[in-house]
Amino acid sequence: MRKASINAAMLFEVAYVRTEQILMGNSDENWDLYLKAALNRQERYFDAELPESFTEHDLGVARAASNNLVFALDKFKEWSGFSVELSPTIPGYQWIAEGQGDFSLGATLIEVKCTSKNFGSADYRQLLIYWLLSFAAAIEGKSKEWKSFVLLNPRSNKYIELEFDELISFSAAGRSKIEILELFNSIVSDQSNKVNI
């Protein structure tokens, strides 16, 4: 059975790969390359399947999302004076493995969400965890602490920019950063003990 169209997650991943290629100075469109790279990434986390073809609609959506993302990143770069870093490191902690974010500019983490929905609580929780991991690594002298973030949706051309201190102040129930880290450490340690039993 031939698939008529690529699924939304894979379509965004293709747009993301195209964006990376453009940011690295490769402006020649190569949809086969984009699709193969996107499939390799998706296979790490999902049972991704290579679609047999792109529809013209698929190409248009991926190109538009990628163009919006490149434009937004160029604007943030211009405003901040920092270069765009691809796939910045998100430090690990105890049994939590190191990972990668989408983009960064200096101490600003940029997380991309390509969806028809508004940003939600899960997006902010994800960013708080990324900040917490960076804060723990910064205290140990292993990495920098993320100071601010941008949630960016190239599909709807919307973004939110906020300092982590501001997000923490209205989400941490009056706890200090150190108290948050201590609580996080106790939760992570408890989970580690349960795994080792």
C-alpha positions as CSV (number, residue, x, y, z in Angstrom):
1,M,0.0,0.0,0.0
2,R,1.5,3.4,-1.0
3,K,1.4,6.2,1.5
4,A,-0.1,9.4,0.1
5,S,1.5,11.7,2.6
6,I,4.1,11.9,5.3
7,N,3.0,12.0,9.0
8,A,3.2,15.4,10.8
9,A,6.1,14.4,13.2
10,M,8.2,13.3,10.3
11,L,7.3,16.3,8.2
12,F,8.5,18.6,11.0
13,E,11.7,16.6,11.4
14,V,12.3,17.1,7.6
15,A,11.7,20.8,8.0
16,Y,14.1,20.8,10.9
17,V,16.9,19.1,8.9
18,R,16.4,21.5,6.1
19,T,16.7,24.4,8.5
20,E,20.0,22.9,9.9
21,Q,21.4,22.6,6.4
22,I,20.5,26.2,5.5
23,L,22.1,27.4,8.8
24,M,25.3,25.5,7.9
25,G,25.4,27.3,4.6
26,N,24.0,24.5,2.4
27,S,21.2,26.2,0.4
28,D,20.8,23.5,-2.3
29,E,17.6,21.7,-1.6
30,N,18.0,18.0,-1.3
31,W,14.7,16.4,-0.1
32,D,16.1,12.9,-0.2
33,L,18.9,13.9,2.1
34,Y,16.5,15.7,4.4
35,L,14.2,12.7,4.6
36,K,16.9,10.2,5.3
37,A,18.4,12.4,8.0
38,A,14.9,12.9,9.5
39,L,14.2,9.2,9.4
40,N,17.5,8.4,11.2
41,R,16.6,10.8,14.0
42,Q,13.0,9.6,14.4
43,E,14.1,5.9,14.4
44,R,16.0,6.5,17.7
45,Y,12.7,7.3,19.4
46,F,9.8,5.9,17.3
47,D,9.0,3.2,14.9
48,A,9.5,5.6,12.0
49,E,8.8,4.5,8.4
50,L,10.2,6.0,5.3
51,P,7.4,7.3,3.1
52,E,7.6,6.4,-0.5
53,S,7.0,9.9,-1.7
54,F,6.4,13.5,-0.7
55,T,3.2,15.1,-2.0
56,E,3.5,18.7,-3.2
57,H,1.5,19.7,-0.1
58,D,4.1,18.0,2.1
59,L,6.9,19.8,0.4
60,G,5.1,23.1,0.7
61,V,4.4,22.6,4.5
62,A,8.0,21.5,5.2
63,R,9.5,24.4,3.2
64,A,7.2,27.0,4.9
65,A,8.0,25.7,8.4
66,S,11.7,25.6,7.6
67,N,11.7,29.1,6.1
68,N,9.8,30.5,9.1
69,L,12.3,28.8,11.4
70,V,15.3,30.1,9.5
71,F,13.8,33.6,9.5
72,A,13.1,33.5,13.2
73,L,16.5,32.2,14.2
74,D,18.1,34.9,12.0
75,K,16.1,37.6,13.8
76,F,17.0,36.2,17.3
77,K,20.7,36.1,16.2
78,E,20.5,39.7,15.0
79,W,18.8,40.9,18.3
80,S,21.0,38.9,20.6
81,G,24.4,39.3,18.9
82,F,25.1,35.6,19.4
83,S,25.6,32.8,16.8
84,V,23.0,30.1,16.6
85,E,24.2,26.8,18.1
86,L,22.6,23.7,16.6
87,S,21.7,20.9,19.1
88,P,23.1,22.4,22.3
89,T,23.9,19.9,25.0
90,I,21.4,19.4,27.8
91,P,23.5,18.0,30.7
92,G,22.7,14.7,32.3
93,Y,22.3,14.2,36.0
94,Q,22.9,10.9,38.0
95,W,20.9,8.3,36.0
96,I,19.4,10.9,33.6
97,A,21.3,10.8,30.3
98,E,22.7,13.8,28.5
99,G,20.6,15.0,25.7
100,Q,20.3,17.8,23.1
101,G,18.1,20.8,22.7
102,D,17.0,22.3,19.4
103,F,19.0,25.5,19.2
104,S,20.6,28.1,21.5
105,L,22.0,31.6,21.4
106,G,24.5,32.3,24.2
107,A,22.6,31.4,27.4
108,T,19.2,31.3,25.7
109,L,17.8,27.9,24.9
110,I,15.4,27.7,21.9
111,E,12.9,24.9,21.9
112,V,10.9,24.4,18.7
113,K,7.3,23.0,18.8
114,C,5.7,22.6,15.4
115,T,2.0,22.0,16.2
116,S,-1.4,23.5,15.6
117,K,-1.9,23.9,19.4
118,N,-0.8,26.7,21.7
119,F,2.2,26.2,24.0
120,G,1.1,24.2,27.0
121,S,2.2,23.2,30.5
122,A,4.2,20.2,29.2
123,D,6.3,22.5,27.1
124,Y,7.1,24.7,30.2
125,R,7.8,21.6,32.3
126,Q,10.2,20.3,29.7
127,L,12.1,23.7,29.7
128,L,12.2,23.8,33.5
129,I,13.8,20.3,33.5
130,Y,16.3,21.5,31.0
131,W,17.1,24.5,33.1
132,L,17.3,22.4,36.3
133,L,19.8,20.0,34.6
134,S,21.9,23.0,33.4
135,F,21.8,24.6,36.9
136,A,23.0,21.4,38.5
137,A,25.8,21.1,36.0
138,A,26.7,24.8,36.4
139,I,27.0,24.3,40.2
140,E,29.4,21.4,39.5
141,G,31.4,23.6,37.1
142,K,30.6,21.3,34.2
143,S,28.4,23.5,32.0
144,K,26.6,26.9,31.8
145,E,23.2,27.6,33.3
146,W,20.5,28.5,30.9
147,K,19.3,32.0,31.7
148,S,16.4,32.4,29.3
149,F,14.4,30.5,26.8
150,V,12.4,30.9,23.6
151,L,9.5,28.6,22.8
152,L,9.1,28.9,19.0
153,N,6.4,27.5,16.7
154,P,7.4,27.9,13.0
155,R,4.1,26.4,11.9
156,S,2.0,29.2,13.5
157,N,4.9,31.8,13.5
158,K,4.5,32.4,17.2
159,Y,7.1,32.6,20.0
160,I,7.4,33.2,23.7
161,E,10.6,34.5,25.2
162,L,11.1,34.5,29.0
163,E,13.8,34.5,31.6
164,F,14.1,31.3,33.6
165,D,14.1,33.3,36.8
166,E,10.7,34.7,36.0
167,L,9.3,31.3,35.1
168,I,10.7,29.8,38.3
169,S,9.3,32.7,40.4
170,F,5.7,31.9,39.4
171,S,6.0,28.1,39.2
172,A,8.2,27.1,42.2
173,A,5.9,27.9,45.1
174,G,8.4,30.3,46.7
175,R,11.3,27.9,46.6
176,S,14.8,29.1,45.9
177,K,16.9,27.6,43.1
178,I,18.9,25.6,45.6
179,E,15.7,24.3,47.3
180,I,14.4,23.2,43.8
181,L,17.7,21.4,43.1
182,E,17.6,19.7,46.5
183,L,14.1,18.5,45.9
184,F,15.0,17.3,42.4
185,N,18.0,15.5,43.7
186,S,15.9,13.7,46.3
187,I,13.4,12.6,43.7
188,V,16.1,11.5,41.3
189,S,18.0,9.7,44.1
190,D,14.8,7.9,45.2
191,Q,14.2,6.7,41.6
192,S,17.8,5.6,41.3
193,N,17.4,3.5,44.5
194,K,14.2,1.9,43.2
195,V,16.0,0.9,40.0
196,N,18.9,-0.6,41.8
197,I,16.7,-2.8,44.0
